[in-house]
Amino acid sequence: MRKVSFIISGPPAVGKTTVADALAKRFGLRVCAGGDALKKLAADRGYTPTGRDWWDTTQGMRFLAERAVNPEYDKEVDKMLIEELKRGGVVVTSYTLPWITDIGIKIWLQGSVESRARRMVERDKISYEDALNIVKKRDEENRSLYLKIYGIRFGVDLSVFDLIVNTDILSRGAVVEVVETFVKQFV
């Protein structure tokens, strides 16, 4: 019997990695992060991606600009992630997979710009104003990029998801608990 795979999606700084890591630990699943796969692609192209906040550095932003004009980067990453989903027993964090594959149980984490900026302040130790600007910029870039590449209305069409969790009204631990309770029925 093949193990079920899960996809955690949502906007930047909403808690995807936190939830994926918790699910992996609790249920003995592998974690495969879309951002890590994209960083591997960046490294293959001569960049030196290090740290969780690399995307927000000058070099990270330069790679994202390069990526924006070459949709093959994202398509290559998505192919790698779909192969991981097919193997089963994995939690994948991805912006796009829920819309482009039927494999796996799909979970959307929703959060306001303000609450995600507060999470980024705590996580990355930056000012609230900087975090708010970064979140807004990344949101717009993601919407534009995924509409261009796949025709996805990122964050608008949530009909592909099996579970949607509003992270604004729950603590980090409560978000994990809700998702774990849902996932328990599949593993």
Secondary structure, 3 states (H helix, E strand, C coil): CCCCCEEEECCCCCCHHHHHHHHHHHHCCEEEEHHHHHHHHHHHCCCCCCCCCHHHCHHHHHHHHHHHCCCHHHHHHHHHHHHHHHHCCEEEECCCHHHHCCCCEEEEEECCHHHHHHHHHHHHCCCHHHHHHHHHHHHHHHHHHHHHHHCCCCCCCCCCCCEEEEHHHCCHHHHHHHHHHHHHCCC
